[in-house]
Amino acid sequence: MTIALLTILTACDNYNEDKINEKAEGNPTPKEILADDENADIFFMGGTVYTNAENIEWVNKEDLTIGEKIGVIKNQTDNSEEFENFTASKLPTGTEIYEPQNKSGSIYIVKLNNEEIPYLGLVEG
C-alpha cells in the first residue's frame, strides 16, 4: 500500500511540474520584453503584450481602418513590475486604443496626436 501511495504522489508531483513549465512557455510578459529592450514601445491588455508595429512591413500592408474604441491607456511606466491591464511603456495616459473594422488577427490601432499607429500582439504559437 505504501508503494502505491508513493507512486500516486510522484505522478501528481510530475503533473504539477508539467503545468508550471507549460505556463512558462506562454505569451511573453512585459518583464521579458523590457528585459530584452528597455526602450520597447509596448502596452499590456488582456494578458497580451502589444508592440509598436509601424516599422513592420507586413503590418503596414494590412488594410487597417479604425473601428470601435476598446480602451484607454491608464498608466505609463518603464517598471515591468507595475504593468497591469492598459499600462504602456511609452504611450501617455489617456491614449485611445481601437479595434480595426476588419479585425486583423492581434493588431490594434492606437490614436496618438491625430496619428493612427498599429500595435501587434506578441503571442506564442
N, C-alpha and C positions, 0 to 999 in steps of 0.2 A: 504494500500500500504506500509506503514511503517513497519507493522508486516511482510509482505512478504519479504521486503528488509533485515530486521534483521535476518530472518530465513536463507536466502541465505548466508549472511555474516558469520553467525555462522557455517553453513555447510562447507563453504570454509576454515574457521579457523581450524575446526576439521580435514579436509583433509590434511592441511599443517602439523599439529602436527603428524598425522599418517606417513607422508613421512619422517619427521625428525627422528622419532623413528625407522622407517624401515632402514634408513641409519645407525643408531647407532648400529643395530643388525647385521651388515655386517661382513666381514673378520676382524680379529684382525689387529691392526696397530702397527708399530714399537714402538710407545709410550706405548701402552698397554703391549706389550711383555717385553720391557725393564723396565717398572714399576714393573712387577712381578719378573723379574730376570735380574738384571743389568749386569750379565755376559753372557747373552744369545748370542749364536753364530748364527746370522741371517743376511740375506740380503733382500733387497726390490727390487722387479721387477714387473712391470706391475700391480701395485695395490695389490700385494700379498706379504706377508712376508714368507720367506723360512727359515727353521731352520735346523741346522746340524742334520742329521738323522743317523749318523754312529752307534749310540747305540740303534736304534730302530730295534727290532728283525725282524718284518715282512718286513721292507725295505731292510734289509740285505739278505733276502731270495729271493728278486726280482732279475731276471737275467738282470742286467743293463750293457749295452755295450755303451761306449761313442760314441756319434753321432756328429751332427752338432753343431759348436760353435754358441751360440746365443747372447753372450755379455761378457763384462769385467767389473769387479768392478771398478768404477770411483772414489769412495770416501769411506774413512773409518772414522767412528765416533761412539762415545758412547752417543752422544747427539741426542735424539729421534726427536728433532725439526729440525735437519739438514738432515733427511732421504728424499732422492729422489730416482728416478729410479737408480738402480745399485749402491746403497750405502750399505755398510756392517758394522757390529759392530766389527768383528774380522778379517775378510779376508782382506789382504792387497790390495791396489790399484794395478790393473793390473791382478788380479786373473781371470782366464777364466772360463766361465760358459757354459756347454754343455747340449744339449737335448739328452736323451738316444735314441739309434737307435730304440728300441722297446718301444716307448713313454709309460710310465707307470704312468698315472694319473698326479699328480702335483709334480713329482720328477724330479729334475735336478741334474747334476753331476758337481762338481767343481773340477778343476785340480789345485792342490797346492803341490809344491815340489815333483813332479812326483807321487803324490798320488791322487786317484780318490775318492772324498767324496760325498755321496748323501745328498741332501738337499730337505726337504719335505715342500710343500706349506701348510700354515695354512689357511684353508678355512672353512667357516661355511656351514653347510648343508650336 
